[in-house]
Amino acid sequence: MSPVSPTQNSLTANVLDRNDRLKTRMRRLRSSPVLRGMVRETHIRLEKLIYPLFIVEGKGIRKPISSMPGVHQQSIDEMLREVESIAESGLRSVILFGIPEKKDPEATGAWHADGIVQRATTEIKKRFPEMLVVADTCLCEYMSHGHCGVVEDGRILNDPSVDILARAAVSQARAGADVIAPSDMMDGRVAAIRHALDASGFADIPIMAYSAKYASGFYGPFREAAESAPQFGDRSSYQMDPPNSREALREIELDIEEGADIVMVKPALAYLDIISKARELTNLPIAAYNVSGEYSMVKAAAANGWIDERRVVLECLTGIFRAGADIIITYHAPDVAAWLR
Ligand code: PBG
């Protein structure tokens, strides 16, 4: 046999290598639905989903939100019917957003015992005591100017806003809320809310803090739903700058120090890296908000027949869980409940 040239030699080595490598065949475990199910790492469970509701004053009102197909502003009576149906479908938790009849510069509707979210909470807990009610604690829906804090000379003041938020949280707890979820992004609000809750006999009520909440274009449809668009400027002096990730970890660390029980990243899909970094940072449960714009984009593409809605929604939620979230707030929850039945 003639001696092999160096080139031939490396070619032979390559072939052997490839044969060797084929001893490991990743496709073996993908060969049947049962095997795929057995090795599946991430699951969607209904008890991990929170469904947002938008509540308005009045009776018999169920007004579609045009930018969020399938989502409505509802009066308390209509909302109770929806809660009944989602409870039947297996969902366990809702988060409430209120649209008050009157907005003012003190956000009275946010902390008043007779506020729309307070009354809605009491009604839900009366009829469906098992349903976990999360109260979104913020001022934007109740402020005439639409900002998440007190405004003076065009600036959003931190500390006076925190006082009102703490007051709102206590009144939500008094109405029966199971979890308080501050979404305003003022500094020090978690500590202030924890202190106020403890001082009012609500030491057992957990705080789910919107810790890393970005100033995002994905909130567009929500502002139609909650009628909470700022009347001047934007939210970038309090919500986070989208390019930053180390800052998100600082926000999360601070909220934990201040007493948060659950930390949140929001939005979800453009911020999966933040969810995954948060997962490495803390052992606290992590929530992710699959926000209005994320929902509406999927709905619009599905309505056009461009994507398979069920597949895409389940893939999005799976991605958020896989990134490290324990809990997802999503408008898709009722559809998911119907699909997973
Ligand atoms: C209130 C609040 C917002 C959302 C949740 N709570 C809007 C905002 O910050 O402008 C957004 C939710 C969504 O887009 O689905 N501060």
Residues whose N, C-alpha, C, O or C-beta is under 5 A from the ligand:
A	BS01	PBG	C138 C140 S183 F218 Y219 F222 V291 S292 G293
